[in-house]
């Protein structure tokens, strides 16, 4: 089996699994689910089967991998790989090492207890922050050694190449302040900007002198990126499968520390690419309402798009069409996938408020049902999707804030998109269109309808030749109803479906 690789051709990035393009229709498990193989077997895998996903994103934590310094226990990642193979599902491992959501809660006990060697950050008032400083070289070196041990083991154990990618850390950055004020950080901050950063930005002097008000955040960005590079490069040297980092996105009130200062946010993507080149791409965790705006930011600079965490709401069933069809995403993954669609108590609003996450992001009503239908539809046609990703022949869309519709343009036709009215009981409108030939198109999605239009300045009018209802199974088109007469319309209700349509331009 060939190892997973990331193939870059122009602006198109493709994940290859055993040398073949692979589209991740994924879900991310709760943070603690992967810590117990029994729990996974009894409480996770059975609930995933109706969702039709082909990839599970799941954690591997430093505290359980290296409970004693220098002694590694690979039983959990090995068991996860074996379970995934039994389910016919690929994996993405999340390495919870030094940092998870701006904190160091998954480091081993022997790191937590030795604050002299593994020093933690401090805020501007001298209060300790629950996170190892990225300037703590001892911590970075031990994390890199553990990560290297994991990657080396995967190379030997994962003979079927079930693990497609590995995320390095999780939502890095400093919460609660703009920068680290520990003694080591204070010393480094007062010194001249390191030569590599100064040359990159064409500046000189201290951080304050070079960058002014932005200095604290850029200082943290530089040190987090450099630390991540050290960890990622060590692991990739032994097993070069794709690696990425994920970002807790900026949000109100838009000050560093409200979201983790120094993390791989879109504004600082250039810094991360410069100082962490062993990381293949940066990924957004999207809980904000404007889904396409975030995707647009994270496809800048040729950055491959993978969404490891998305709102586990009904709208995931719609957003996946836009992610794949419009932005050429490598994959899409709602968070808390084993609880998607389950009816239960609402999330703790005080907790969500503290994280600046809107409660509606966790609207689970029928979300699993809808996501499963979208994944089943897309999973049957992955070869077609991989063929047309990042080309002018495929376009995806999803209803944005206050949008009622849009216009999708191809070479010979334009298509007016009108979304169905929003409902609390069904996802928002979303879908994709593939131009199979000049006059034949494939439409799929839910909660929208289409009006075909001639191009501007084209005196033709558009007529329907045929509309065929059907589905894809194992990448083979299976036609079902042939629509005609008073059913000549391209309309999608709440159940995701597929239509193949042929048109004629008449004068």
RAFEN-V207993 format. One record per pair of residues at least 6 apart in sequence whose ideal C-beta (glycine too) atoms are under 7 Angstrom apart, sorted by the first residue. I is the first residue (numbers start at 1). GAP is how many residues later the second one is. If there is no record, write none. Layout:
# RAFEN-V207993
((I | GAP) (I | GAP))
This chain:
# RAFEN-V207993
((1 | 17) (1 | 158) (1 | 159) (1 | 160) (2 | 16) (2 | 17) (3 | 158) (3 | 238) (4 | 11) (4 | 12) (4 | 13) (4 | 157) (4 | 160) (4 | 161) (4 | 237) (4 | 238) (5 | 11) (6 | 7) (6 | 9) (6 | 236) (6 | 274) (6 | 298) (7 | 7) (7 | 9) (11 | 291) (11 | 379) (12 | 316) (12 | 377) (12 | 378) (13 | 291) (13 | 317) (14 | 7) (14 | 372) (15 | 7) (15 | 9) (15 | 149) (15 | 227) (15 | 315) (16 | 6) (17 | 73) (17 | 144) (17 | 147) (18 | 143) (21 | 365) (22 | 142) (23 | 301) (23 | 308) (23 | 359) (23 | 362) (23 | 363) (24 | 30) (24 | 31) (24 | 306) (24 | 307) (25 | 28) (25 | 29) (25 | 30) (25 | 306) (25 | 307) (25 | 350) (25 | 353) (25 | 354) (26 | 27) (26 | 29) (26 | 30) (26 | 31) (26 | 66) (26 | 305) (26 | 306) (26 | 307) (27 | 21) (27 | 24) (27 | 26) (27 | 29) (27 | 30) (27 | 306) (27 | 307) (27 | 310) (27 | 313) (28 | 29) (28 | 280) (28 | 281) (28 | 305) (28 | 307) (28 | 309) (29 | 15) (29 | 27) (29 | 28) (29 | 29) (29 | 308) (29 | 309) (30 | 306) (30 | 308) (31 | 28) (33 | 6) (33 | 7) (33 | 11) (33 | 25) (33 | 305) (34 | 6) (34 | 24) (34 | 25) (34 | 26) (34 | 42) (34 | 46) (35 | 26) (35 | 29) (35 | 41) (37 | 39) (37 | 42) (37 | 46) (40 | 40) (40 | 43) (41 | 42) (43 | 295) (44 | 294) (45 | 38) (45 | 42) (47 | 291) (48 | 8) (48 | 289) (48 | 290) (50 | 318) (50 | 322) (51 | 286) (51 | 317) (51 | 320) (51 | 321) (51 | 324) (52 | 320) (52 | 323) (52 | 324) (52 | 327) (53 | 36) (53 | 322) (54 | 35) (54 | 36) (54 | 325) (55 | 34) (55 | 35) (55 | 36) (55 | 37) (55 | 109) (55 | 276) (56 | 28) (56 | 33) (56 | 35) (57 | 35) (57 | 37) (57 | 251) (57 | 276) (58 | 22) (58 | 33) (58 | 35) (58 | 36) (59 | 35) (59 | 37) (60 | 16) (60 | 17) (60 | 33) (60 | 34) (60 | 35) (60 | 90) (61 | 35) (61 | 45) (62 | 34) (62 | 35) (62 | 44) (62 | 45) (62 | 46) (62 | 81) (62 | 84) (63 | 43) (63 | 44) (63 | 45) (63 | 46) (64 | 9) (64 | 12) (65 | 7) (65 | 8) (65 | 81) (65 | 85) (66 | 6) (66 | 42) (66 | 80) (67 | 6) (67 | 41) (69 | 41) (72 | 77) (74 | 79) (77 | 16) (77 | 73) (78 | 79) (80 | 11) (81 | 10) (81 | 77) (81 | 81) (81 | 82) (84 | 6) (84 | 7) (84 | 78) (85 | 75) (85 | 77) (90 | 72) (90 | 74) (91 | 71) (91 | 72) (91 | 73) (92 | 72) (92 | 73) (92 | 75) (93 | 70) (93 | 73) (94 | 73) (94 | 76) (95 | 52) (95 | 71) (95 | 72) (95 | 73) (95 | 74) (96 | 10) (96 | 74) (97 | 46) (97 | 49) (97 | 50) (97 | 72) (97 | 134) (98 | 6) (98 | 9) (98 | 34) (98 | 41) (98 | 45) (98 | 71) (99 | 32) (99 | 70) (99 | 71) (99 | 73) (100 | 6) (100 | 70) (100 | 71) (101 | 69) (101 | 70) (101 | 147) (102 | 29) (102 | 69) (102 | 71) (102 | 72) (102 | 73) (102 | 158) (103 | 27) (103 | 28) (104 | 26) (104 | 27) (104 | 28) (107 | 25) (111 | 7) (111 | 28) (117 | 21) (118 | 14) (118 | 18) (118 | 20) (118 | 21) (119 | 14) (119 | 17) (119 | 63) (119 | 65) (120 | 8) (120 | 9) (120 | 10) (120 | 11) (120 | 12) (120 | 13) (121 | 8) (121 | 10) (121 | 12) (121 | 53) (121 | 59) (121 | 61) (122 | 6) (122 | 7) (122 | 58) (122 | 59) (122 | 60) (123 | 6) (123 | 53) (123 | 54) (123 | 58) (124 | 53) (124 | 57) (129 | 45) (129 | 47) (131 | 43) (132 | 7) (133 | 47) (133 | 49) (133 | 51) (133 | 52) (134 | 89) (134 | 90) (134 | 93) (135 | 45) (135 | 49) (135 | 50) (135 | 53) (135 | 88) (140 | 87) (140 | 90) (140 | 91) (143 | 88) (144 | 86) (144 | 87) (144 | 90) (147 | 84) (147 | 87) (147 | 88) (148 | 86) (148 | 87) (148 | 90) (151 | 84) (151 | 87) (151 | 88) (152 | 86) (152 | 87) (154 | 9) (154 | 85) (155 | 83) (155 | 84) (165 | 76) (165 | 77) (165 | 78) (165 | 79) (166 | 75) (166 | 77) (167 | 77) (167 | 78) (167 | 79) (167 | 141) (168 | 60) (168 | 63) (168 | 64) (168 | 75) (168 | 77) (168 | 111) (169 | 59) (169 | 76) (170 | 76) (171 | 75) (171 | 76) (171 | 77) (171 | 89) (171 | 92) (171 | 114) (172 | 52) (172 | 73) (172 | 88) (172 | 90) (172 | 91) (173 | 47) (173 | 51) (173 | 75) (173 | 86) (173 | 87) (173 | 88) (173 | 89) (173 | 90) (174 | 6) (174 | 46) (174 | 83) (174 | 86) (174 | 87) (174 | 88) (175 | 82) (175 | 85) (176 | 81) (177 | 80) (178 | 38) (178 | 39) (178 | 78) (178 | 79) (178 | 83) (179 | 6) (179 | 37) (179 | 40) (179 | 41) (179 | 82) (180 | 40) (189 | 18) (189 | 30) (190 | 16) (191 | 15) (192 | 13) (192 | 14) (193 | 10) (193 | 12) (193 | 13) (193 | 14) (193 | 17) (197 | 25) (198 | 6) (200 | 74) (203 | 7) (204 | 6) (207 | 8) (207 | 12) (208 | 7) (211 | 7) (216 | 40) (217 | 39) (217 | 44) (217 | 45) (220 | 41) (220 | 42) (221 | 41) (221 | 47) (221 | 50) (222 | 49) (222 | 53) (223 | 39) (224 | 38) (224 | 39) (225 | 46) (225 | 47) (225 | 50) (225 | 51) (226 | 49) (228 | 17) (228 | 48) (228 | 51) (229 | 46) (229 | 47) (229 | 48) (229 | 49) (232 | 11) (232 | 44) (232 | 46) (232 | 47) (233 | 45) (236 | 7) (236 | 42) (242 | 38) (243 | 35) (243 | 36) (243 | 37) (244 | 35) (244 | 36) (244 | 37) (244 | 38) (244 | 39) (244 | 62) (245 | 19) (245 | 34) (245 | 37) (245 | 38) (246 | 37) (246 | 39) (246 | 62) (246 | 63) (247 | 16) (247 | 17) (247 | 18) (247 | 35) (247 | 36) (247 | 37) (247 | 38) (248 | 11) (248 | 12) (248 | 15) (248 | 37) (249 | 10) (249 | 16) (249 | 35) (249 | 36) (249 | 39) (249 | 45) (250 | 9) (250 | 15) (251 | 7) (251 | 8) (251 | 37) (251 | 105) (252 | 104) (264 | 8) (264 | 18) (266 | 31) (266 | 32) (266 | 34) (269 | 13) (269 | 31) (269 | 32) (269 | 34) (270 | 31) (272 | 7) (272 | 10) (273 | 28) (281 | 22) (281 | 23) (281 | 25) (282 | 16) (282 | 21) (283 | 15) (283 | 23) (283 | 24) (283 | 25) (284 | 10) (284 | 14) (284 | 23) (285 | 23) (285 | 24) (286 | 8) (286 | 21) (286 | 24) (286 | 25) (287 | 24) (287 | 70) (287 | 74) (288 | 6) (289 | 112) (290 | 110) (290 | 111) (291 | 28) (291 | 31) (291 | 107) (292 | 30) (292 | 106) (292 | 108) (295 | 10) (295 | 28) (295 | 32) (298 | 7) (299 | 6) (299 | 28) (304 | 26) (305 | 22) (305 | 23) (305 | 24) (305 | 25) (306 | 23) (306 | 24) (306 | 25) (307 | 16) (307 | 22) (307 | 25) (307 | 26) (308 | 25) (309 | 24) (309 | 26) (310 | 6) (310 | 9) (310 | 22) (310 | 23) (310 | 24) (310 | 25) (311 | 23) (311 | 50) (312 | 22) (312 | 23) (312 | 24) (312 | 28) (312 | 50) (312 | 52) (312 | 55) (313 | 47) (313 | 48) (313 | 49) (313 | 50) (313 | 54) (314 | 49) (314 | 51) (314 | 52) (314 | 53) (314 | 56) (314 | 112) (314 | 113) (315 | 112) (315 | 113) (316 | 18) (316 | 51) (316 | 55) (317 | 53) (317 | 54) (317 | 56) (317 | 57) (317 | 110) (317 | 129) (317 | 179) (318 | 80) (318 | 81) (318 | 109) (318 | 110) (318 | 111) (318 | 112) (318 | 128) (319 | 79) (319 | 111) (320 | 12) (320 | 54) (320 | 58) (321 | 75) (321 | 77) (321 | 109) (321 | 110) (321 | 111) (321 | 124) (322 | 74) (322 | 75) (322 | 76) (322 | 108) (323 | 6) (323 | 9) (324 | 8) (324 | 54) (324 | 61) (324 | 72) (324 | 108) (325 | 69) (325 | 70) (325 | 71) (325 | 107) (326 | 69) (326 | 70) (326 | 71) (328 | 61) (328 | 62) (334 | 6) (334 | 37) (339 | 25) (340 | 24) (340 | 27) (340 | 28) (340 | 31) (341 | 23) (341 | 25) (341 | 26) (341 | 27) (341 | 28) (342 | 22) (346 | 13) (347 | 12) (347 | 15) (349 | 10) (352 | 7) (365 | 60) (370 | 57) (373 | 122) (373 | 123) (374 | 122) (377 | 67) (377 | 119) (377 | 121) (378 | 7) (380 | 91) (380 | 92) (380 | 93) (380 | 94) (380 | 95) (381 | 91) (381 | 94) (382 | 93) (383 | 92) (384 | 50) (384 | 91) (388 | 6) (388 | 46) (393 | 41) (393 | 42) (394 | 38) (394 | 40) (395 | 13) (395 | 37) (395 | 38) (396 | 36) (397 | 9) (397 | 11) (397 | 20) (397 | 33) (397 | 34) (398 | 30) (398 | 32) (399 | 20) (399 | 29) (399 | 30) (399 | 31) (403 | 16) (404 | 14) (404 | 15) (405 | 11) (405 | 12) (405 | 13) (405 | 14) (406 | 11) (407 | 7) (407 | 9) (408 | 6) (408 | 7) (408 | 9) (408 | 25) (410 | 25) (411 | 27) (412 | 26) (412 | 27) (412 | 43) (413 | 39) (413 | 40) (413 | 42) (413 | 49) (413 | 90) (414 | 39) (414 | 41) (415 | 18) (415 | 35) (415 | 37) (415 | 38) (416 | 34) (416 | 35) (416 | 37) (417 | 31) (417 | 33) (418 | 30) (418 | 31) (419 | 10) (419 | 28) (419 | 29) (420 | 9) (420 | 27) (420 | 28) (422 | 6) (426 | 21) (426 | 68) (427 | 19) (427 | 20) (428 | 19) (429 | 17) (429 | 18) (429 | 19) (430 | 15) (430 | 16) (431 | 12) (431 | 13) (431 | 14) (431 | 15) (431 | 17) (431 | 61) (432 | 12) (432 | 13) (433 | 8) (433 | 10) (434 | 7) (434 | 8) (435 | 6) (436 | 6) (439 | 63) (439 | 64) (439 | 65) (440 | 60) (440 | 62) (441 | 60) (442 | 56) (442 | 58) (443 | 7) (443 | 47) (443 | 56) (443 | 58) (444 | 52) (444 | 53) (444 | 54) (445 | 47) (445 | 51) (446 | 46) (446 | 47) (446 | 48) (446 | 49) (446 | 50) (447 | 45) (447 | 46) (447 | 47) (448 | 44) (449 | 40) (449 | 41) (449 | 42) (449 | 43) (450 | 40) (452 | 10) (452 | 51) (453 | 9) (454 | 6) (454 | 7) (454 | 8) (454 | 51) (459 | 48) (460 | 45) (460 | 46) (460 | 47) (461 | 45) (462 | 41) (462 | 43) (463 | 40) (463 | 41) (463 | 43) (464 | 24) (464 | 37) (464 | 39) (465 | 37) (465 | 38) (465 | 39) (466 | 16) (466 | 35) (466 | 36) (467 | 16) (467 | 21) (467 | 23) (467 | 32) (467 | 34) (468 | 11) (468 | 14) (468 | 31) (468 | 32) (469 | 11) (469 | 12) (469 | 14) (469 | 30) (470 | 7) (470 | 8) (470 | 9) (470 | 10) (470 | 28) (470 | 30) (471 | 7) (471 | 9) (471 | 27) (472 | 26) (490 | 9) (490 | 11))
